[in-house]
């Protein structure tokens, strides 16, 4: 059994990539959970954009020592931080990077120490730290890491314990924060941190206990708190202060009288500021007296709250996905497909069956996602049978492209506007895929397919196993591909298709 006892720069970059992929899939769930500090429904999007910025910078230097990669990730997160949760996360990365600044690689105990330093840095960035938030979840994870790392030298077992502790802390957040208890939800920022950590755990061996779970998607929250209002400090104001001539603590004191939810992260000459204020123009004037204002963003949270809570939009579009196996059925439902039909290539699929599934969709607009040309043809014929709905057949020629559409739009059925043909094509173009049969050396065939799809680029390679393949076969194959294709990250899931051993997809 492969074990991991040291973390270098490349490993840390993979950690960030793994967490980012999970947050991308969960971002709409996190948006639904968002009620604190204000119910503006953007925590998932903000946190994802922050970690994506960290990943972009880490990936550029991923072959460098750990201290270089960690510093790059922290810098990317600071400049790309969005929202309250994003700024807190960026400060955690900054504290982590400072802790490992002299180390080319670290062991489990050094990771635990760095995690505690990251939480401390995030706490220092807050004017009034609040329990029951992302910070509480991070602290519980760091404390468990420190306790376990005293006798545990293997990263998988350490990370498994960290994720358990983080999940436990997340479940306690409604007990700590009344607004969460009122809304019947856990803290959205804390949930985002848990998903990020779960993503990391997935990329560590062994993986048997979570092999068949596409990112496990909780039921989207329907517990909006209609009584909570945004208040007078309704403008979420964010900016980067470059050439800063002031310490974070001093700038914090200058800005605290102008609003709440204040965070000042980073260190001179670059500071990241997040503030909820009633007078964003005055805040900008104050900040410009101490540096150069860049990346300014001002959002009206009262308007956001009205749109998503007080006057929520009706469901705009439903997705019907044709899938080649039961594993894919679970995956697409988790990604937001309202209805599914399980029909592997060559299976009997009737127009009446397709029309019935279209009618079962809730929204007036139904986008059908075929997984092969036969399904696409039948969907086009069924469209004429359902005159009461606006049926659109997306040009998804395989299940991988259907998944890409759902990742991009499946969680946004209530937001609108309906994705245009150009937007659907753009989502589809991000993935390349192929199916591998069971004749000959399957491992060699999958590796050949993977090399052909990746074309030497970095990205995410996903294996969906079916046919005669089993969990342990896919685990071994994924590990082989990680070793032979170091430029890509590899995930694997149960697809359940009967007509191929693997569906292999590559996403840039």
N, C-alpha and C positions, 0 to 999 in steps of 0.2 A: 504494500500500500504506500503510495506516494505521500510524503509528509513535507510540510513547509515549516522551517524553523528560523528563517531569516527573511527580511523584507528589504529589497533593494529598490532602486529608482524605477526600474521597469515594472516590478511588482506593484509599487505604489500607484503607478500610472494605470495599471490594470484594475486596481482597487477603485480608483476614481471612475474609470470607464464603466465598471460593473454597476456601481451605484447610480451613475447617470442613466444607464439604460433602464434601470428599474424606475427611476423617477419619471422618465419620459412616459412610461406606460401607466404610471399611477397619478399623473399630474391632475387629471380631471377629478379623480376621487378626492384628492387633497383640496382642490378648489371647492368641492361640495362641503367638506368638513369645516371650512374656514369661517369662524365666528369671532375669533380673538386675534389681535386687539380690536379689529373692526370687521364686520361681516361683509367684506368687499369681494370675496370669491376669487382670489388670485394667488393664494399661497402656493399651490402646486406649480403654477406657471412660473412664478417668481423663483422658487427654489430650483426648479429644473434649469431655468436660464442661468442661474448662478453657477450650478455645478457644471453645466455645459461649458461655461467660460473657463472654469478651472481645468476641465479636461482638455480643452483646446490648447492651453498653454503647457500643461503637463505632457501632452502627447508630443509636443515639439522637441522636448529634451528627454524623452522617456529612456533613452539609453545612457543617460548620465547618472551619477550617484544619487542616492536618495535625497540628500540635502538640496541638491539642485532642482530635482523634480518637485519636491514639496514646496520650495520657494516659488517656483513657477506657478504651481496650482494656486497657492495663496494669492499671488499677484493677480492672476486671472480672475479669481473669485472676487477680489476686492474691487477691481475695475468693472466687473460684470454683475456685481451684486444687485439684486432687485428685491424690494420689499423688506419687511421686518425680518422674516425668516432667512432671506438670502444674505443680509448683512451679518446676522448672527453666525450663519454657517461660514461666511468668509472669514470672520474673526476666529472661529475655531481652527480653520486651516492655517491662519496666520500664527496662532499660538502653537500649533503642531509643528509648523515649519521652523519656528524659533527654537523649539525644544530639540529638534534633530539637526540643527544648523551645522554641527561638526561631525555628522555621521554619514558614512557612505551606505550603510545598511544597519538595520536594527533587529533585535530579537523581541520576543513577546513582552518582556518586562519594559523595555525601552518604548515599545508601542504604547503600553498602558500609561507610562509617565507622560508621553507626548499627548495622549488623549486628555489627561487631567490638565495639562498646561493649556490645551486648546479650549477646554471649558472655562478655565480661569480667565483666559483672554477675552472670551465672549462675554463673560459676566462683567468684566471691567469696562466693556464698551457700552453697557446699559446703564442708564441713569437710575432706574428702579427695577432691578430684576424681579420677575414674577414667577412664583412656583406654579406648576401645572402647565408648563410650556415646553417648548423645544429644549430649553436650557435644563429643565428638570430631567428630561429623558436622557440628554447627553451626560449629565452628571451621574445618573444611575449606571449608564453604560461604562463610563470611565472608572467609576469606583469598583464595579464588578471586574473590569479588565485588570485593575491593579491587584485586586484580591486573588484572582485566578492565576495571573502571570507569575506570582511568587513561586508556584510549583508546576506550572504548565508551560512547556517550551514549544508546543506545536500550534501553529496559527489557526488551523481549522477548529480545533476544540476550544481555543480561546475565543474566536469569533462567534462560535455557536453559543457560548455562554454570554457574550456581550449582547447578541441579538435577543436572547431570552430575557435578560435584564432590562433591555430597552423596551421590549414589548410589555413587560410587567409594569414598568414605569409609565408607559403610555396609557395603559388601562387605568392607572390611578389618577390621571390628569383631571377627570371630571370631579373627583373628590377634592382636588386642590383648588379648582377654579370654578366659581359658581356659574359663570356664563356658559361654560361647557356642560355642566350638569343640567342647566335650564334647557339647552338646545339638544341634549341627548347625544352628544358627540365627544370624541376624544380630540385633543389638540392637533390641529392640522400640521403645524410645523414639526411637532414631535413625531407624528405619523410619517412625515417626509423623511426625517432622520432614520426612523426604523426601516423604511423601505430602502434607503441608501445602504444601510448596514446589511440588510438581507441580500441586496445585490452583490455586495462584497462576498458574503458567505457562499453564494451560489458558485463563485469562481474559484473556490478553494476545494481541494479534494479532502475527504471523499464526498460524493454527491448523491449517493443512493437514496437517501431519505427524502430528497426533494426533486427527484429526477422528472417526475411526470407533471409537476406543477408549473405551468406558464406563470409569469408573475401572478401570484395569488391575489385576486382582485376582490376586496371586500364589497359588500352591497353598498351602493352609492347612497349617501345620506339623504333622507327626506325630512330631516328634523331641522328645518330652518327656524331660527329664533326671530319671530316677527316683532317682538317687543323691544329688541335691542336697537338703538339708534346710533348713528355715526357721531352726532354731537357737533359742536361748533368748530372743532379742529378737523375739518372735513377734507383738507387737501393733503394727500400723501406726497410729500416733497422729498426728492432724492437728488443727490448730485455728488460728483467727485471734486474735491478741492485739491488742485495741484499747486505746486510751488507754495505749499502751506507754510506759513510763518507762525504757527500756533500749535501747541500740544493738544492732543485729543481732550484731555480733561478741561483745559481752558476753553476750548471751543464748545464743549458740552455745557459749561457754565453760562456762556454767552447765549446759547440757543434755548436753554431749558425754559426760559420765561415765555417763549413764543409758541409753545405747543406741548405735545406729549408723544409717547412712543419714540423717544429720541435715542438714536444710536449714532455714535461717532467711532468708526473703525479705522484701523491702519495706523500709520505713524508718519510724521513729516518726512518727505515733502508731499505725500499723497494720503489724503483722508477721504473716507466714504461716509456720507451723512444721510441719515434717514430720519424724517420728522413728520408728524401729523400736525398741521398748523392751520389756523384760520387766515393767515396773511403770508402766503408764500413769497410775495414780492419783498416784504420786509426781511424775511429770512435770507433771501438772496443778497440783499444789500449788506447785511451783517457779515455774511460769509465772504463776500468780495473784498471786504476790508482786511482779510487775512490770507488771501491767495487768489488763484484763478479758478473760476467756476466752470466745470465741464460736465458733460453728460447729464444735464438737468432734465428731470422728469417730474411733472406735477399732474396727479390724477385726482379727480373729484370723486371721493369715496361715497358721498351721499348719492350721487347719480348711479354709481356701480351698485350700491346697496338697493336702490329703488328697482333697478333692472333685474337683479337676480333674486331678490327676496320679496319686496313689497308688490311688485308687478311683474312676476316672472313670465318669460315668454312661453308660449305653448310649444309642445313638441313639434319640431319642424320637419324632421326627416327620420325615417326608419331604414335600417339596413337588413337585408336578407342575404345570407351568405350560404353558398353551396360548398360543402366541405367534403373531403375524401375519407374522413374517419372520425371516430368518436373522440379521440384526443383533440383533433382540430375543432370539433364541435364545442368542447369545453373552453378552448382557447378563445374562439371568436365571440362566444357569449360573454366572456369576461372582458373583452375589449369593446363591447357595446353593440353587438349584432342582436337585433330584436328577435329575429327568427332565423332558423337554419334548416337546411335539408342535407342529410348525410347521403351522398351519392358519389362513390368512387368512379373514376373514369371508366366508361364502358358499362356502368350499371344502368338499370332501367330507371329512367326519370321521365315522368309524364307531365304534359302541359297542365293538366288539371291539378296535379299535385303542386306545381309551381304557382298556379293562380291562387290556390287555396292559401298557401303560405304568404303570398303577397297581401291577400285580404286580411289576414290575421295581424299584419303590421298596424301599429297604432296611428302613425303619422299619415298625412295626406300625400306626402312624397315618399316614395320607396326607391331606394337605390339597391339594385340587385348586384351582388358580387359573385360572378361565376368563378369556378376554379378550373375549368377546362372549356374547350371550344364547344363541346356538345351541350353543356349546361348553358353557355351563352346563347346558343341557338334556340334552346327551349325557352329560356327567359324572354327572348325577343318575341316568340310566338305567344307566350302567356301574357305579355304586355297588352296585346289586343283584346284579351278576355276580361281584363279588369279595368273597365272604363271609369270606375268611381275613384281611382287613384292615379296620380301622376307617377308612372313607373319609368325608371331610368336604368338602363343596363350599363354598368361600368365595364371598361375594356380590360378586366382582370383575367388574364389567360391562365393563371395558376393560383394556387392557394397562397403562395408567398406574397404575391402582389395584392391579393385581397386583404391579407393581414396588414400590409403597409397602409392601405386606405383606412382600415379600422383604427390603427395606431394614431393616424393623423386626425381622423374625424369621428370615430365611433363614440367617443365620449362627449361629443359636442352637439348631440341631436337637438338639444333644447336651446342652443345659442344662436344658430343661424349665422350668416346666411348659408344656404345649401351649397356644398362644394360644387364649383363649376367643373365642366369637362377638363379645362386646363389644369385646375387644381388636382383633380383626380389623376390626370396623366403625370403631373409632377410627383405625386406620392408614389405612383407605380414605378416611375423611372428610378427611384432610389434603391430598388432592389433587383438583383439578378438571381435566378434560381434554376434548378434542374432536378429531375428525379433519377435515382440510381436503382437499377433492378438487382435481382438476386443471383445473377449468373457470374461465375468466376470469383475473383478475390474482391469482396465487397469493400474492404478497407482501402485497397489500392484504387478502386473505382471512385470511392468518395473523395479520397485525397486528390485524385486527378481532377474531379469535378470542382473541388474547392479551389485548387490552383487556377483553374480556368475562369472561375467566377471572380476570384479576388484580383487577378491580374496584377499582383504585386502591390496592391493598395492596402492601406490599413482600414479596418472596419469590423463589423460584427458578422460572424459566420454562425448560422443556426442550423442544427441538424434536427429533423423531425423523424423519429423512427417509427416504422410500421413493419408490415410483412412478417418475416420470421425473426426479426431483430428483437432483442430483449434489453432491459434496462442496463444490465452489466455490459452488454456489447457496445451500447452507445456511450457509456462512460469511458470505456477503454479507448474507443475511437476518438472521442472528443479530446482526451488527453494526448493521444498520438498527434492529432492535428495541431494542438497548442505547441507541441515540441517542434514540429516540422514547419509550421507556418507562424513564426513568432510575431509577424506584423498584424495578425488578426486576433480578435477575441472570439471565443467559441462558447456557444450555449447549446443545450440539447433538451428536447421535449418529446413527449409521447404524442405522435400524430394519429396513429391507428389506421393509416391507409393500407389497403390490401394489395394494391397493384405495384407497389415499389417498396424497397427496403428502407430507403431514406428519401426525404425531400430535403435538398440542400439549398439554403438561401444565403446570399451575401448582401449586406447593406452598408453602404459607404457612410 
